[in-house]
């Protein structure tokens, strides 16, 4: 499986990338902003995208909206530092499949990835 990880922080890309590898993703492609995300999803098939809320040029939520407008149905987890109820609701309304609040531990992140993949494809959850 291949995942797309979008975060402008190199440290967070490393931390989340390692967690995605533990979740069974053989390849994790990195992007640092929303435009790169749109370009990469036009060139590759991904089983999951993990997108930071705060990105340069286009927010994570706006990136998800753009993906949905393009008809891309890949599961998306938004990662944000603030867990305010209104942010969670906005992320889900934008088309995100799940939401994770930083800081998080690996077990919490892995559980979220599994639940999002299960929503996207019940067969993936059984593997």
C-alpha positions, 0 to 999 in steps of 0.5 A: 500500500502507498500513503501520501503524507502532507506536512510542512514540518520535516520532523512531523513527516518523519514521525508520521511516516514511521507510524504509517510504515508500522501500519503496513504502508510499504511506500510513503510519499511526502508533500509539503503543501496543498498544491503538491498534494493535488499534483501527486494525487493526479499522478499516483494512486494512494490508499490513504492521505494524512494531511496537516491542517496548517499548510502553506499556500492552501490549508489542509481543509482546503486541500481536502475540499479540492481533492473532493471537487476533483472526485478523488475519494481516497481516505483522508486523515487531517492532523491538527494541533487544536482539537476544538470541536469546530475544527473537527466538524469543519474537517469532516464537512470538508470531506476528511474521513478522520481527524487526529490531534497532535500530540498523539502516541503511535498507538492512537495514530495506528488505531485511527489509520485502521479505523479510517481504512476500515471505513474506506474498505471493509476488506482492508480492515480484515487483513 
